[in-house]
């Protein structure tokens, strides 16, 4: 099992011993000793590896079959969400995943425009197009008013019809 543990961590998951162990409650040293065959891993750590990394117990224990379980779309999304969000109940990642799950189709389109703007910042010719598309989309969702108020330099308000 120690060889498969190392293959899983290093080759299949491309993770450091520290990062691999952190998600399953093991130290870097414990992972190193287990991979070297100096120490075994507890049943609890074994189950955590299978759960956190979607590994088939049969493969990890004796090399039978494929390393990873095939997941349904819902299970895969749940696994990805857990992996992405981390363990902190109020982490930004968790809040982001929760917010994304609640977006409407229109909000997804707006997010796509914003994403294009962020990615295209190195290319000004494309940034302007993405920004214009985003502003146009937003202007269609914001109710218009007949007049606008703005502050003048003397502190008084002016009607926007001047």
GILINKA-V843544 format. One record per helix or strand. SS is the DSSP state (H for helix, E for strand). FROM is the first residue (numbers start at 1). TO is the last residue. If there is no record, write none. Layout:
# GILINKA-V843544
[[SS FROM TO] [SS FROM TO]]
This chain:
# GILINKA-V843544
[[H 2 12] [H 17 24] [H 28 35] [H 43 53] [E 55 55] [H 57 62] [E 68 68] [H 73 85] [H 92 101] [H 105 122] [H 124 141] [E 149 151] [E 157 159]]
